[in-house]
């Protein structure tokens, strides 16, 4: 499963062999499967997690957090760029090349990160009238509305209204009627942030076409088949309670445990930095190294805490969710390292550390 984060999109059209069409970035995962990202204008960009289909051992990558694609129109050609975001938050450019529609680039440098080489290019997508999908809401606290695009493969716009008195941590939206039959969009707050405040609203976008539902009908032309059912399957609140399906709620509860326990290891490092008499540069370097040295391994106490928290759910649900404790621990490391990179240098290191300390304490207390 790919988790897509749409970064930008603007609207335009094209013609191919007399058919109304739009353009898309086509990213080939393997010989028989590609991911399509509609470009609706002169610039498009997207980031997504690494699929196990791209790794040599078919496991989730530990070397790359995100793959980033971007395409910028340059006259009748496109500046196509592929980069990766490392767990350290560093971005590495793998390829940047000017291409025309129908041309593709083979990204060989993926092998440096234990990924299989992939092809990426710009293709035409036949634009077809959109129909209204079936909408299902398995929650009572969240209002769920969908705005249809006029044409597919443009994205659905999803609007969520939190009608409860609690903050929302995460939600699961399920798309069905495509290939694969069930596609999931995991929406959640990151780095200690809630997704929707009590009484607030949130908007996101969801593909109107699954990756497997683009049929090649010409040399550089693909025909999409629309997803016909969207379901708000789960909402998870910041106290760990949920409505809807239990599986995603179990996963987020595991992440909460992992993050909260990792914070108890990070706070002493921040406090030690606050008490240091070293130079500001040395304090930052020492803190960075200490954060890097923290592992994300699941501890026996973590698993036991999760088991008590999920009492009443099936053994399989608990066991499967347990793996996400490590994701929670990793998220804390990633977020602190990102803060180190984005640190406001107009603040003294001491003042910045005080802010970071307060942020971590707030994160830990927000989810219970």
VEXDREN-2710 file (C-alpha; in Angstrom, 1 decimal):
% VEXDREN-2710
k/r/px/py/pz
1/UNK/0.0/0.0/0.0
2/UNK/1.2/3.5/-0.8
3/UNK/0.5/6.4/1.5
4/UNK/0.2/9.4/-0.7
5/UNK/0.8/13.0/0.4
6/UNK/-0.3/15.4/-2.4
7/UNK/1.9/18.5/-2.2
8/UNK/0.6/20.6/-5.1
9/UNK/-1.7/20.5/-8.0
10/UNK/-3.3/23.0/-10.5
11/UNK/-5.7/22.4/-13.3
12/UNK/-5.3/22.1/-17.1
13/UNK/-6.1/19.7/-20.0
14/UNK/-4.6/18.2/-23.2
15/UNK/-5.6/16.3/-26.3
16/UNK/-4.2/13.0/-27.4
17/UNK/-5.5/11.3/-30.7
18/UNK/-8.7/13.4/-30.4
19/UNK/-9.5/12.3/-26.9
20/UNK/-9.8/14.7/-24.0
21/UNK/-7.0/13.9/-21.7
22/UNK/-4.9/15.0/-18.7
23/UNK/-1.4/14.3/-17.7
24/UNK/0.0/12.2/-14.9
25/UNK/3.3/11.1/-13.5
26/UNK/3.6/7.4/-13.9
27/UNK/5.9/5.6/-11.4
28/UNK/6.5/2.0/-12.1
29/UNK/6.6/-0.2/-9.0
30/UNK/7.3/-3.4/-10.9
31/UNK/6.6/-4.8/-14.4
32/UNK/2.9/-5.3/-13.9
33/UNK/2.1/-2.4/-11.5
34/UNK/2.5/1.3/-11.6
35/UNK/1.4/4.2/-9.5
36/UNK/-0.3/7.2/-11.3
37/UNK/-0.3/10.7/-9.9
38/UNK/-2.6/13.1/-11.9
39/UNK/-1.0/16.4/-12.8
40/UNK/-3.6/19.1/-13.0
41/UNK/-1.7/22.0/-14.3
42/UNK/1.8/23.4/-14.9
43/UNK/3.3/21.8/-11.8
44/UNK/2.6/18.7/-9.7
45/UNK/4.4/17.1/-6.8
46/UNK/3.8/14.2/-4.5
47/UNK/5.5/12.3/-1.7
48/UNK/4.7/8.7/-0.7
49/UNK/6.1/6.0/1.5
50/UNK/8.1/3.1/0.0
51/UNK/6.1/0.1/-1.1
52/UNK/7.5/-3.3/-0.1
53/UNK/7.2/-4.1/-3.8
54/UNK/10.2/-1.9/-4.3
55/UNK/12.5/-3.5/-1.9
56/UNK/14.7/-6.5/-2.6
57/UNK/13.4/-8.4/0.4
58/UNK/9.8/-7.2/0.0
59/UNK/9.9/-5.6/3.5
60/UNK/9.3/-1.9/4.4
61/UNK/12.4/0.2/3.9
62/UNK/14.4/1.3/6.9
63/UNK/16.7/3.5/4.7
64/UNK/14.1/5.8/3.2
65/UNK/11.2/7.6/4.7
66/UNK/9.6/9.1/1.5
67/UNK/10.0/9.1/-2.2
68/UNK/9.3/12.5/-3.7
69/UNK/8.3/13.2/-7.3
70/UNK/7.9/16.5/-9.0
71/UNK/7.1/17.7/-12.5
72/UNK/7.4/21.3/-13.7
73/UNK/6.3/22.4/-17.2
74/UNK/9.0/23.8/-19.4
75/UNK/7.4/24.7/-22.7
76/UNK/6.4/21.5/-24.4
77/UNK/8.6/19.4/-22.0
78/UNK/8.7/18.7/-18.2
79/UNK/11.4/19.0/-15.7
80/UNK/11.0/15.6/-13.9
81/UNK/12.7/15.1/-10.5
82/UNK/12.9/12.1/-8.2
83/UNK/14.4/12.5/-4.7
84/UNK/14.3/10.6/-1.4
85/UNK/13.8/11.7/2.2
86/UNK/16.0/9.8/4.6
87/UNK/15.1/9.0/8.2
88/UNK/17.4/11.9/9.2
89/UNK/15.1/14.2/7.2
90/UNK/17.9/14.9/4.7
91/UNK/16.6/15.0/1.1
92/UNK/18.8/13.4/-1.6
93/UNK/18.2/14.1/-5.4
94/UNK/18.4/10.9/-7.4
95/UNK/17.5/12.3/-10.9
96/UNK/16.5/15.6/-12.5
97/UNK/15.9/15.5/-16.2
98/UNK/13.9/17.3/-18.9
99/UNK/11.5/14.9/-20.6
100/UNK/8.6/15.0/-23.0
101/UNK/5.3/13.2/-22.7
102/UNK/5.8/9.5/-23.4
103/UNK/9.5/9.6/-22.4
104/UNK/10.6/7.8/-19.2
105/UNK/13.6/7.8/-16.9
106/UNK/15.0/4.7/-15.2
107/UNK/16.1/5.6/-11.6
108/UNK/19.1/3.4/-11.1
109/UNK/20.2/5.2/-7.9
110/UNK/17.4/3.5/-6.0
111/UNK/19.8/0.6/-5.7
112/UNK/22.0/2.7/-3.3
113/UNK/19.1/2.4/-0.8
114/UNK/18.4/-1.3/-1.4
115/UNK/15.4/-0.6/-3.7
116/UNK/14.8/-2.0/-7.1
117/UNK/15.3/0.4/-10.0
118/UNK/12.1/2.1/-11.1
119/UNK/10.9/4.0/-14.2
120/UNK/9.2/7.4/-14.0
121/UNK/7.7/9.4/-16.8
122/UNK/4.8/11.6/-18.0
123/UNK/1.8/10.0/-19.7
124/UNK/-1.7/11.0/-20.9
125/UNK/-4.7/9.9/-18.9
126/UNK/-8.1/9.8/-20.6
127/UNK/-10.4/12.3/-18.8
128/UNK/-13.8/10.8/-18.1
129/UNK/-16.9/12.2/-16.4
130/UNK/-17.1/11.4/-12.7
131/UNK/-20.1/9.8/-11.0
132/UNK/-21.1/10.1/-7.4
133/UNK/-19.6/7.3/-5.3
134/UNK/-21.4/5.5/-2.5
135/UNK/-20.5/7.2/0.9
136/UNK/-20.5/5.2/4.1
137/UNK/-19.7/6.5/7.6
138/UNK/-19.1/4.0/10.4
139/UNK/-18.7/6.7/13.0
140/UNK/-21.1/8.9/14.8
141/UNK/-18.8/11.7/16.0
142/UNK/-17.5/12.7/12.6
143/UNK/-19.4/14.3/9.7
144/UNK/-18.1/13.0/6.4
145/UNK/-18.8/14.7/3.0
146/UNK/-17.3/14.2/-0.4
147/UNK/-17.0/16.7/-3.2
148/UNK/-16.8/15.0/-6.6
149/UNK/-14.4/16.1/-9.3
150/UNK/-16.0/16.9/-12.7
151/UNK/-13.6/14.5/-14.4
152/UNK/-11.6/11.5/-13.2
153/UNK/-8.8/10.9/-12.4
154/UNK/-8.9/14.2/-10.4
155/UNK/-9.0/13.7/-6.7
156/UNK/-12.1/13.5/-4.4
157/UNK/-12.1/16.3/-1.8
158/UNK/-13.0/15.0/1.6
159/UNK/-14.4/17.2/4.4
160/UNK/-14.6/15.9/8.0
161/UNK/-16.4/17.7/10.8
162/UNK/-15.5/16.7/14.4
163/UNK/-18.9/16.9/16.2
164/UNK/-17.5/15.5/19.5
165/UNK/-16.0/17.2/22.5
166/UNK/-12.7/15.3/22.1
167/UNK/-9.8/15.9/19.7
168/UNK/-9.3/13.5/16.8
169/UNK/-5.9/11.7/16.5
170/UNK/-6.5/9.7/13.4
171/UNK/-9.0/8.4/10.8
172/UNK/-9.1/5.5/8.3
173/UNK/-10.8/6.1/4.9
174/UNK/-11.3/3.0/2.8
175/UNK/-11.9/3.0/-1.0
176/UNK/-13.5/0.0/-2.6
177/UNK/-14.5/-1.0/-6.1
178/UNK/-11.1/-0.7/-7.6
179/UNK/-8.0/-2.8/-7.9
180/UNK/-6.8/-3.6/-5.3
181/UNK/-10.3/-4.1/-4.0
182/UNK/-9.5/-2.3/-0.7
183/UNK/-7.3/0.8/-0.6
184/UNK/-6.7/2.6/2.7
185/UNK/-5.8/6.2/3.4
186/UNK/-4.4/6.7/6.9
187/UNK/-4.9/10.2/8.2
188/UNK/-3.3/11.2/11.5
189/UNK/-1.6/14.0/13.4
190/UNK/2.2/14.0/13.4
191/UNK/4.8/15.1/15.9
192/UNK/2.3/15.4/18.7
193/UNK/-0.4/17.3/16.8
194/UNK/-4.0/16.4/16.8
195/UNK/-5.7/15.9/13.4
196/UNK/-8.9/17.7/14.2
197/UNK/-9.7/19.8/17.3
198/UNK/-13.0/19.3/19.0
199/UNK/-15.7/21.1/16.9
200/UNK/-13.2/21.7/14.1
201/UNK/-13.0/20.6/10.4
202/UNK/-10.4/19.0/8.3
203/UNK/-10.0/18.5/4.5
204/UNK/-8.0/16.0/2.5
205/UNK/-7.9/14.5/-0.9
206/UNK/-8.3/10.9/-2.0
207/UNK/-7.7/9.3/-5.4
208/UNK/-10.8/8.7/-7.5
209/UNK/-8.9/5.9/-9.3
210/UNK/-6.8/3.0/-7.8
211/UNK/-3.4/2.4/-9.2
212/UNK/-4.5/-0.9/-10.7
213/UNK/-7.4/0.6/-12.5
214/UNK/-5.5/2.4/-15.3
215/UNK/-5.7/0.4/-18.5
216/UNK/-3.3/1.2/-21.3
217/UNK/-5.3/2.0/-24.5
218/UNK/-2.6/3.7/-26.5
219/UNK/1.1/4.2/-26.8
220/UNK/1.1/6.9/-24.1
221/UNK/-2.6/6.9/-23.1
222/UNK/-4.3/5.2/-20.1
223/UNK/-8.0/4.9/-19.3
224/UNK/-9.1/5.1/-15.6
225/UNK/-11.9/3.3/-13.9
226/UNK/-13.5/5.2/-11.0
227/UNK/-13.6/4.0/-7.4
228/UNK/-17.3/3.7/-6.5
229/UNK/-17.3/3.5/-2.7
230/UNK/-15.7/5.6/0.0
231/UNK/-16.0/4.7/3.7
232/UNK/-15.0/6.5/6.8
233/UNK/-14.1/3.2/8.6
234/UNK/-12.5/4.4/11.9
235/UNK/-12.0/7.5/14.0
236/UNK/-9.5/7.4/16.9
237/UNK/-9.6/10.1/19.5
238/UNK/-6.6/11.3/21.5
239/UNK/-7.7/9.3/24.6
240/UNK/-7.3/6.2/22.5
241/UNK/-11.0/5.5/22.3
242/UNK/-12.5/4.9/18.8
243/UNK/-15.5/4.3/16.6
244/UNK/-15.7/1.9/13.7
245/UNK/-13.2/-0.8/12.9
246/UNK/-10.8/-1.8/15.6
247/UNK/-7.6/-2.6/13.6
248/UNK/-6.5/1.0/12.8
249/UNK/-7.5/2.1/16.4
250/UNK/-5.2/-0.7/17.7
251/UNK/-2.3/0.5/15.5
252/UNK/-2.6/4.1/16.6
253/UNK/-2.8/3.1/20.3
254/UNK/0.4/1.2/19.7
255/UNK/2.0/4.3/18.2
256/UNK/0.9/6.4/21.2
257/UNK/2.6/3.9/23.6
258/UNK/5.8/3.9/21.6
259/UNK/5.9/7.7/21.2
260/UNK/5.2/8.4/24.9
261/UNK/7.8/5.9/26.1
262/UNK/10.4/7.3/23.7
263/UNK/9.7/10.8/25.0
264/UNK/10.7/9.6/28.5
265/UNK/14.1/8.8/27.0
266/UNK/14.5/12.0/25.0
267/UNK/13.5/14.5/27.8
268/UNK/16.6/13.6/29.9
269/UNK/18.8/14.3/26.8
270/UNK/17.2/17.7/26.4
271/UNK/17.6/18.5/30.1
272/UNK/21.3/17.5/30.0
273/UNK/21.7/19.8/27.1
274/UNK/20.1/22.6/29.1
275/UNK/22.6/22.0/32.0
276/UNK/25.6/21.9/29.7
277/UNK/28.3/24.5/29.9
278/UNK/29.6/23.7/26.4
279/UNK/29.4/26.0/23.4
280/UNK/26.1/26.2/21.6
281/UNK/27.5/24.3/18.6
282/UNK/28.8/21.5/20.9
283/UNK/25.4/21.3/22.7
284/UNK/23.5/20.9/19.5
285/UNK/26.0/18.3/18.1
286/UNK/25.9/16.3/21.3
287/UNK/22.1/16.3/21.4
288/UNK/21.9/15.3/17.7
289/UNK/24.3/12.4/18.3
290/UNK/22.4/11.3/21.4
291/UNK/19.1/11.3/19.5
292/UNK/20.6/9.4/16.6
293/UNK/21.8/6.7/19.0
294/UNK/18.4/6.0/20.4
295/UNK/16.9/2.8/19.1
296/UNK/13.3/2.2/18.2
297/UNK/13.2/-1.4/19.4
298/UNK/10.0/-2.6/21.1
299/UNK/10.4/-3.3/24.8
300/UNK/8.6/-6.0/26.7
301/UNK/6.9/-3.4/28.8
302/UNK/5.6/-1.7/25.7
303/UNK/3.9/-4.8/24.5
304/UNK/2.4/-5.5/27.9
305/UNK/1.0/-2.0/28.1
306/UNK/-0.6/-2.4/24.7
307/UNK/-2.1/-5.7/25.7
308/UNK/-3.8/-4.1/28.7
309/UNK/-4.9/-1.2/26.6
310/UNK/-6.5/-3.4/23.9
311/UNK/-8.1/-5.9/26.3
312/UNK/-11.1/-7.4/24.6
313/UNK/-9.7/-7.3/21.1
314/UNK/-8.6/-10.4/19.2
315/UNK/-5.1/-11.8/19.7
316/UNK/-4.3/-11.3/16.0
317/UNK/-5.4/-7.6/16.2
318/UNK/-3.2/-7.1/19.3
319/UNK/-0.2/-8.9/17.8
320/UNK/-0.4/-7.1/14.4
321/UNK/-0.7/-3.7/16.2
322/UNK/2.3/-4.4/18.4
323/UNK/4.6/-3.8/15.4
324/UNK/3.5/-0.1/15.3
325/UNK/5.0/0.6/18.8
326/UNK/8.3/0.9/16.9
327/UNK/6.8/3.4/14.5
328/UNK/5.8/5.5/17.5
329/UNK/9.3/5.4/18.9
330/UNK/10.8/6.3/15.4
331/UNK/8.4/9.2/15.0
332/UNK/9.7/10.9/18.1
333/UNK/13.3/10.5/16.9
334/UNK/12.4/11.8/13.4
335/UNK/10.4/14.8/14.8
336/UNK/13.2/15.9/17.1
337/UNK/15.8/15.6/14.4
338/UNK/13.6/17.6/12.1
339/UNK/13.3/20.3/14.8
340/UNK/17.1/20.3/15.1
341/UNK/17.4/20.9/11.3
342/UNK/14.6/23.6/11.3
343/UNK/15.8/25.3/14.5
344/UNK/15.2/29.0/14.7
345/UNK/18.7/30.3/14.8
346/UNK/17.6/33.7/16.1
347/UNK/16.8/32.0/19.4
348/UNK/19.6/31.1/21.8
349/UNK/20.1/27.4/22.1
350/UNK/19.0/27.5/25.7
351/UNK/15.6/29.1/24.7
352/UNK/15.2/26.7/21.9
353/UNK/15.8/23.7/24.2
354/UNK/13.2/25.1/26.6
355/UNK/10.7/25.2/23.7
356/UNK/11.6/21.7/22.7
357/UNK/11.2/20.4/26.2
358/UNK/7.8/22.0/26.5
359/UNK/6.7/20.6/23.1
360/UNK/7.7/17.1/24.1
361/UNK/5.9/17.3/27.5
362/UNK/2.8/18.6/25.7
363/UNK/3.0/15.7/23.2
364/UNK/3.2/13.1/26.0
365/UNK/0.3/14.6/27.9
366/UNK/-2.0/15.1/24.8
367/UNK/-2.4/11.4/24.2
368/UNK/-3.4/9.2/27.1
END
